[in-house]
C-alpha cells in the first residue's frame, strides 16, 4: 500500500523540526580545533560566496553589526560558523554557477574539501567514488538525521543509491512546500482599461497587429471553474459561457482591423456576458481579484488591449506586454517557457529535475519529448508575431527590460514575488501598482478525465533545489579532522540555531529583547525571529530591498542548506504581501493545485525527486546524451530550444513542426533512451520507498 503525506502533515513535520531538532553540540564528530576546510562553495557568482569580493566590499563596507569588511574577508554568517565550530575556511570558490564550479574542480578534487555542484553531478560522481556518502555518518549527525526523519520525501529526493541509501550532497531549500514563481501584472493598468460604467474612451490608441494567435480555450459550450470568493472566505463556481459570449480571441480575430479602444470595449462586453455580470463594473477582478478566473485566451485579449493603448497607460506611443526580467540573459529568458507551461497546461517545464514529470499511471515523462510542450511554444510564438511579447525578448532593443517598470514600459512577467514587487517602493510612482496575480485556468490532464480538467495548477513548487554542496573524497582522504569538520558543518546547518543563522545571519542582525532572546513573530504557525531595524534599513540602502541579494552578497546567508522564508517575508513590500496572500489563500482553499512532496495516490501529483539513483554505468551512458542538456540549457550563457521556438518558430531549430521536434529529440538525440534509464532509476526508488 502506498503511503501518502498531506501538505498539512509535511508542514507539521517541518515545524516540528524547526523547533525540536537536536542541539549541534551533541553530534559525535571530533576534530582538531582550527581544522582548515578548503571551500569551493558559493551560490552563483563571485558576489555570492563565503568571502567578500571587491565588487561588493569595494574599499570596505560597514554593516549593521558595526563592523567593516574588506575584500577577501569572511562574510558575517561564516565568521559566526568559524566561531561556533572552531574551524577555518579557505576560499577556493571560482565564482561560478554550481554546475560550472563543479566542472572546474572535477578533475582536481584533491585540491578541495567541499564544493558546490548540481544534485545530479554530485550524485553521479558520488556513485563513481569521488564524493563522500554522507548517509554513512548519519548516526553522528543528529540534526541532519532528525531533519530527514521528519521529512521522508526529502530523504527520497536526495537518495543516490537505493541499495545503499547513499546521500552525496547536502540539500538546499529556498523555502519548502510553497509556490515559487508567480504571474505579476501592472494591476493599475488592468483597472484603467477594464473598470467602470459605460464604454472605454481614449483620445488616441494604436491599431492591433494582424491576428496570428488562435484560441486555446473552447469556442462553444461552457466551462465551470472553482474560484475563491472576492472576500477570500469560501469557494464558489464561476461559469465561462462561450455559447453566450463566444471566445474573445475568436471574436477579435473575426472582427478584422481593431484599434485599442474598440478592443477594450470588446473585452469588456465579453467579460460582462461570458460571466453573466459576475464581475460587475470591476471587470479587472477577472485578472487581479481574489476571485480571478482568467485563462490564456483572455490574457491574449488583455495583452492586445495593453499594447494598443500606450497613450492611456504611459502617455507614449509604445508599451511592452509580456517580458522577462533580463531579456538578454538566458537564465531569465527561460521563465517565458515556464510561464507557457502554466498558461497551456504543460507539465515538466518547471520540473525539479531536467524536464521530467510523472503521469497518472506512474511513468516518467519528459516535456522535451511531448507534443503539448512544442504546441505551447508555438502558441507563444503566435504572441510574438503579434508583438505581445517584448521586443527586447525577440531582438536587440535600445530599451533594457531592467528599466521597463520604472519607465512604465512593461506590463507583465513571471518571476519571484519579493524581488519584483519591491519595485513598488523603488521604481513606481504613487498610484502605480505591480503585483502578483492568480495562476491562470488551463486544461490539465491529471488522469481523472480523458478530456482533461479545467483548473488552476502550478508546477512552480518549492522542494529540494537542484544545487547542493558535497565533500570531496580525495580532498579529505586520510584526514579525519577535515572529514568530520565538513560533516559537522552540514549537521550544524540543520540544527535550530544553524537554520536561523543560514537564513538571517548572526544575532547582531536580529532584533532581541532586553534579556537577549529573539523578538519573534508568527510565520506559518511558528514563532520566527524579527530582523533588527538596522538590518531592515541596510537592506534597502545596500540592496534596494532585495532580500536575496542582500543576504547572499553581504551576510553570506542563504547560500545553501535550509533557508526559511520568514526573513524574506518581512522584507516583502505590502503590495507583494497582498498579491501573494491571495494566491496562498487560493492554495489553502484548494483552488490552486500543485505537486506534492509525497508519493501520492494519483502519481500525477507527485513531485519529481531532485535526483534519481542511477547506477555508475547508467550515469556513464547518460553522459552520452549531453546534447539534450546543451540544447535545453537554462544557464546564463546557454541557449534553449524552447526559447528559440518562442522567438522564431520551429525553423529556428531546423524543424518544421511539433511532431518533427519530438521525433528529433526522442530519436536522433537519444531522448527515448535517456528516459528509459531515468525510469529504471525511478522504479528502484519507488520500490525502495515502499519498503
Residue pairs with C-beta under 8 A, 6 or more apart in sequence:
2 599
2 601
2 690
3 598
3 599
3 689
3 690
4 598
4 599
4 600
4 601
5 13
5 152
5 153
5 596
5 597
5 598
6 596
6 598
7 177
7 596
10 151
10 153
10 177
10 596
10 597
10 598
11 177
11 524
11 525
13 150
13 151
14 150
14 151
14 176
14 177
15 524
15 525
15 526
16 150
17 146
17 147
17 150
17 151
18 496
18 499
18 526
18 564
19 496
19 526
20 146
20 496
21 142
21 143
21 146
21 147
21 494
21 495
21 496
22 142
22 143
22 146
22 495
23 495
23 496
24 84
24 143
24 488
24 491
24 492
24 495
24 497
24 498
26 142
27 140
27 141
27 142
27 143
27 488
27 491
27 492
28 140
29 137
29 140
29 141
29 484
29 485
29 487
29 488
29 491
30 484
31 87
31 480
31 481
31 482
31 484
31 485
31 488
32 481
33 86
34 86
34 87
34 88
35 86
35 87
35 88
35 481
35 482
35 485
36 87
36 88
36 89
36 90
36 482
37 87
37 88
37 89
37 90
37 113
37 114
37 482
37 485
37 486
37 489
38 90
38 92
38 111
38 112
38 113
38 114
38 475
39 50
39 89
39 90
39 91
39 92
39 93
39 112
39 113
39 114
39 115
40 92
40 93
40 94
40 101
40 104
40 105
40 112
40 114
40 115
40 116
41 49
41 50
41 93
41 101
41 114
41 115
41 116
41 469
41 559
41 560
42 48
42 49
42 50
42 93
42 95
42 96
42 101
42 116
42 559
43 49
43 116
43 552
43 558
43 559
43 560
44 96
44 97
44 98
45 95
45 96
45 97
46 53
46 55
46 93
46 95
47 53
47 55
47 56
47 95
47 552
47 553
48 552
48 553
48 559
49 91
49 93
49 95
49 556
49 559
50 74
50 75
50 78
50 89
50 91
50 93
50 556
50 559
51 72
51 73
51 74
51 75
51 78
51 89
51 91
51 93
52 61
52 69
52 70
52 71
52 72
52 73
52 74
52 75
53 71
53 95
54 71
56 71
56 553
56 554
57 69
57 70
57 71
57 73
58 71
59 70
60 68
60 69
60 70
61 68
61 69
61 542
61 554
62 68
62 69
63 69
63 76
63 509
63 538
63 554
63 555
64 508
64 509
64 532
64 534
64 535
64 537
64 538
65 76
65 506
65 508
65 509
66 508
67 76
69 75
69 76
72 91
74 82
74 89
74 556
75 554
75 555
75 556
76 505
76 506
76 508
76 509
76 554
76 555
76 556
77 501
77 502
77 505
77 506
77 555
77 556
77 557
78 89
78 556
79 506
80 501
80 505
80 506
81 87
81 89
81 489
81 492
81 501
82 88
82 89
84 492
85 485
85 488
85 489
85 492
87 485
87 488
87 489
92 111
92 112
93 101
93 116
94 100
94 101
94 104
96 104
96 116
97 635
97 636
98 116
98 117
98 118
98 466
98 467
98 468
99 117
99 118
99 121
99 635
100 635
101 115
101 116
101 117
102 115
102 116
102 117
102 118
102 121
102 122
102 125
103 121
105 111
105 112
105 115
105 472
106 121
106 125
106 130
109 115
109 130
109 472
109 473
109 474
109 475
110 472
110 474
110 475
110 477
111 475
112 472
112 475
113 471
113 472
113 475
113 476
113 482
113 486
114 469
114 470
114 471
114 472
114 475
114 486
114 489
115 469
115 470
115 472
116 467
116 468
116 469
116 560
117 125
117 169
117 467
117 468
117 469
117 470
118 466
118 467
118 468
119 158
119 169
119 171
119 353
119 464
119 465
119 466
119 467
119 468
119 610
119 611
120 353
120 466
120 611
122 131
122 168
122 169
122 468
122 470
123 131
123 160
123 168
123 169
123 611
123 613
123 614
124 614
124 619
124 622
125 131
125 168
125 470
126 132
126 133
126 160
126 166
126 168
126 169
126 470
127 160
127 161
127 166
127 168
127 614
127 615
127 616
127 619
128 616
128 619
129 473
130 472
130 473
130 474
131 168
131 169
131 470
131 471
131 472
131 473
132 168
132 470
132 471
132 472
132 473
132 476
132 483
132 486
133 160
133 164
133 166
133 167
133 168
134 141
134 144
134 167
134 168
134 169
134 170
134 471
134 487
134 490
135 164
135 165
135 166
135 167
136 166
137 487
138 144
138 145
138 148
138 167
139 145
140 484
140 487
140 491
141 487
141 488
141 490
141 491
142 491
143 491
143 492
143 493
143 494
143 495
143 498
144 170
144 490
144 491
144 494
146 494
147 154
147 494
147 562
148 154
148 155
149 155
151 597
153 597
153 598
153 599
153 607
154 171
154 463
154 464
154 597
156 599
156 609
156 685
156 688
156 689
157 171
157 352
157 463
157 464
157 597
157 607
157 609
157 610
157 611
158 167
158 169
158 171
158 464
158 468
158 609
158 610
158 611
159 165
159 166
159 167
159 609
159 611
159 613
159 685
159 688
160 166
160 167
160 168
160 611
160 613
161 613
161 615
162 613
162 684
162 685
162 687
162 688
165 688
166 613
168 470
169 468
169 469
169 470
170 468
170 469
170 470
170 490
170 493
170 560
170 561
171 464
171 465
171 468
171 561
171 562
171 610
172 464
172 465
172 467
172 468
172 469
172 560
172 561
172 562
172 563
173 462
173 463
173 464
173 465
173 561
173 562
173 563
174 180
174 462
174 465
174 558
174 563
175 462
175 563
175 564
175 565
175 568
176 462
176 463
176 562
176 597
177 461
177 462
177 463
177 597
178 461
178 462
178 565
178 584
179 458
179 460
179 461
179 462
179 580
179 583
179 584
179 587
179 592
179 594
180 350
180 416
180 460
180 461
180 462
181 335
181 338
181 350
181 414
181 415
181 416
181 460
182 414
182 415
182 416
182 417
182 436
182 437
182 439
182 460
182 579
182 580
182 583
183 339
183 342
183 412
183 414
183 436
183 437
183 438
183 439
183 440
184 412
184 413
184 414
184 415
184 417
184 420
184 421
184 434
184 435
184 436
184 437
184 579
185 287
185 288
185 411
185 412
185 434
185 435
185 437
186 313
186 410
186 411
186 412
186 432
186 433
186 434
187 284
187 287
187 288
187 433
187 434
187 435
187 437
188 431
188 432
188 433
189 306
189 313
189 411
190 284
190 287
190 288
190 302
191 284
191 288
192 312
192 313
193 200
193 264
193 267
193 284
193 302
193 305
193 306
193 309
193 312
193 313
194 264
194 267
194 268
194 271
194 283
194 284
194 286
194 287
195 281
195 282
195 283
195 284
196 281
197 281
199 265
199 268
200 261
200 264
200 265
200 268
201 261
202 260
202 261
202 309
202 311
202 312
203 311
204 311
205 259
205 260
205 261
205 308
205 309
205 311
205 312
206 259
206 260
206 307
206 308
206 309
206 310
206 311
206 317
207 257
207 258
207 259
207 260
207 308
208 252
208 257
208 258
208 259
208 260
208 263
208 304
208 308
208 386
209 385
209 386
209 387
210 386
211 252
211 253
211 386
212 382
212 383
212 385
212 386
213 249
213 300
213 379
213 382
213 383
213 385
213 386
213 388
214 249
214 250
214 253
214 382
215 247
215 249
215 250
215 297
216 249
216 295
216 296
216 297
216 343
216 344
216 379
217 223
217 240
217 242
217 247
217 295
217 296
217 297
217 298
217 443
218 242
218 247
219 242
219 246
219 247
219 250
220 242
220 243
221 242
221 243
222 239
222 240
222 241
222 242
222 243
223 239
223 240
223 242
223 441
223 454
224 237
224 238
224 239
224 240
224 454
225 237
225 238
225 240
225 293
225 441
225 454
225 455
225 456
226 235
226 236
226 237
226 455
226 590
226 591
227 235
227 236
227 237
227 238
227 291
227 292
227 293
227 591
228 234
228 235
228 236
228 290
228 291
228 582
228 585
228 586
228 589
228 591
229 235
229 236
229 290
229 291
230 285
230 289
230 290
230 291
231 290
232 290
232 582
232 585
234 589
235 589
235 590
235 591
236 291
238 275
238 278
238 291
238 293
239 275
239 276
240 274
240 275
240 293
240 295
241 273
241 274
241 275
241 276
242 274
244 273
244 274
244 276
245 269
245 270
245 273
245 274
246 270
247 297
248 266
248 267
248 270
248 274
248 297
248 298
248 301
249 297
249 300
249 301
251 266
251 270
252 258
252 263
252 266
252 301
252 304
255 262
255 266
258 266
258 304
258 308
259 308
260 305
260 308
260 309
260 311
260 312
261 309
263 301
263 304
263 305
263 308
264 305
264 309
266 301
267 298
267 301
267 302
267 305
268 283
270 301
271 279
271 283
271 286
272 279
272 283
275 286
275 293
279 285
279 286
279 289
282 289
285 291
285 292
286 292
286 293
286 294
286 298
287 294
287 298
287 299
287 302
287 437
287 438
288 435
288 437
288 438
289 438
289 582
290 438
290 582
290 585
290 586
292 437
292 438
293 441
294 302
294 438
294 440
294 441
295 440
295 441
295 442
296 343
296 344
296 379
296 440
296 442
299 343
299 440
300 383
300 388
303 321
303 322
303 383
303 388
303 411
303 412
304 386
304 388
306 313
306 319
306 321
306 411
307 319
307 320
307 321
307 387
307 388
307 411
309 319
310 316
310 317
310 318
310 319
311 317
313 319
313 408
314 407
314 408
314 409
315 408
316 408
316 409
318 409
319 408
319 409
319 410
319 411
320 390
320 391
320 392
320 404
320 409
320 410
320 411
321 383
321 387
321 388
321 389
321 390
321 411
321 412
322 336
322 339
322 383
322 388
322 389
322 390
322 393
322 411
322 412
322 413
323 389
323 390
323 392
323 393
323 401
323 404
323 410
323 411
323 412
323 413
324 332
324 333
324 335
324 336
324 390
324 393
324 401
324 413
324 414
324 415
325 332
325 335
325 401
325 413
325 415
325 420
326 332
326 333
326 401
326 402
327 333
327 390
327 392
327 393
327 397
327 400
327 401
328 392
328 396
328 400
329 636
330 633
330 634
330 635
330 636
330 637
330 638
330 639
330 640
330 643
331 634
331 635
331 636
333 393
333 640
333 643
334 634
334 640
334 642
334 643
335 413
335 414
335 415
336 380
336 389
336 393
336 414
336 643
336 646
337 349
337 376
337 377
337 380
337 640
337 642
337 643
337 646
338 349
338 350
338 414
338 460
339 413
339 414
340 346
340 349
340 376
340 377
340 379
340 380
340 642
340 646
341 347
341 348
341 349
341 350
341 367
341 373
341 376
341 459
342 350
342 414
342 439
342 440
342 442
342 457
342 458
342 459
342 460
343 376
343 379
343 440
343 442
344 372
344 375
344 376
344 379
344 442
345 372
345 442
345 443
345 444
345 445
345 452
345 457
346 367
346 370
346 372
346 373
346 376
347 357
347 365
347 367
347 444
347 459
347 604
348 355
348 356
348 357
348 365
348 366
348 367
348 368
348 370
348 373
348 459
349 355
349 367
349 373
349 376
349 459
349 642
350 458
350 459
350 460
350 461
351 357
351 367
351 459
351 608
352 463
352 464
352 465
352 466
352 607
352 608
352 609
352 610
353 466
353 608
353 609
353 610
353 611
353 612
354 366
354 629
354 678
355 366
355 367
355 368
355 373
355 632
356 364
356 365
356 366
356 367
356 608
356 678
357 364
357 365
357 367
357 459
357 608
358 364
358 365
358 603
358 604
358 606
358 608
358 682
359 365
359 447
359 603
359 604
360 445
360 446
360 447
360 448
360 602
360 603
360 604
361 447
361 603
362 603
362 686
363 679
364 608
364 675
364 678
364 679
364 682
365 675
366 671
366 674
366 675
366 678
367 373
368 628
368 632
368 641
368 665
368 671
369 662
369 665
369 666
369 671
369 672
369 675
370 662
371 658
371 659
371 662
373 642
374 645
374 650
374 658
374 661
374 662
375 658
377 642
377 645
377 646
378 645
378 649
378 650
378 658
380 389
380 645
380 646
381 645
381 646
381 647
381 648
381 649
383 389
384 393
384 394
384 646
384 647
389 646
390 397
390 401
390 404
390 410
391 397
391 399
392 399
392 400
392 401
393 401
393 647
394 647
399 407
399 409
401 410
403 409
404 410
405 423
405 427
405 428
405 434
406 423
406 426
406 427
406 428
408 432
413 420
416 548
417 436
417 572
417 576
417 579
417 580
418 546
418 547
418 548
418 568
418 569
418 571
418 572
418 573
418 576
419 546
419 547
419 548
419 549
420 434
420 576
421 434
421 435
421 436
421 572
421 573
421 575
421 576
421 579
422 544
422 545
422 546
422 571
422 572
422 573
422 576
423 434
424 432
424 433
424 434
424 435
424 573
424 574
424 575
424 576
425 540
425 545
425 573
426 544
426 545
428 434
433 575
434 575
435 575
435 576
435 578
435 579
436 576
436 579
436 580
436 582
436 583
437 579
437 582
438 456
438 582
438 583
438 586
438 592
439 456
439 457
439 458
439 583
439 586
439 592
440 456
441 454
441 455
441 456
442 454
442 455
442 456
442 457
443 452
443 453
443 454
444 452
444 453
444 454
444 455
444 457
445 452
445 453
446 452
446 453
446 457
446 602
446 604
446 605
447 602
447 604
448 602
455 593
456 586
456 591
456 592
456 593
457 592
457 593
457 594
458 592
458 593
458 594
459 594
459 595
461 594
461 595
461 607
463 595
463 597
463 607
463 610
464 609
464 610
465 610
466 610
467 560
468 560
469 490
469 560
471 483
471 486
471 487
475 482
476 482
476 483
476 486
490 561
492 498
493 499
493 502
493 560
493 561
493 562
494 561
494 562
498 561
499 561
499 562
499 564
500 510
500 529
500 564
501 557
502 557
502 558
502 559
502 560
502 561
502 562
502 563
503 551
503 557
503 558
503 562
503 563
503 564
503 566
503 567
504 510
504 529
504 531
504 555
504 557
504 567
505 535
505 551
505 555
505 556
505 557
508 532
509 531
509 532
509 534
509 535
509 555
510 518
510 519
510 529
510 530
510 531
510 532
510 535
511 518
511 519
511 529
511 530
511 531
511 532
511 533
512 518
512 519
512 532
513 519
518 529
518 530
519 529
519 530
520 527
520 528
520 529
520 530
521 527
521 528
521 530
521 566
521 570
522 528
523 564
523 565
523 566
523 569
528 564
528 566
529 566
530 570
531 539
531 567
531 570
531 571
536 570
536 571
538 550
538 554
539 545
539 546
539 547
539 550
539 571
542 550
542 554
543 549
543 550
543 553
543 554
545 571
545 573
547 567
547 568
547 571
547 572
548 558
548 568
550 571
551 557
551 558
551 567
552 558
552 559
557 563
569 577
572 580
583 592
586 592
587 594
593 605
594 605
595 605
595 606
595 607
595 608
596 605
596 606
596 607
597 607
598 606
598 607
599 606
599 686
599 689
600 606
609 682
609 685
612 678
612 681
612 682
612 685
613 681
613 684
613 685
613 688
614 622
614 677
614 678
614 680
614 681
615 681
618 677
618 680
618 681
621 673
621 677
622 674
622 677
624 670
625 669
625 670
625 671
625 673
625 674
627 669
627 670
628 665
628 669
628 670
628 671
628 674
630 638
631 639
631 640
631 641
631 665
631 669
632 640
632 641
632 642
633 639
633 640
634 640
641 653
641 661
644 652
644 653
645 652
645 653
645 661
650 656
650 657
650 658
650 660
650 661
653 661
655 661
655 664
665 671
666 672
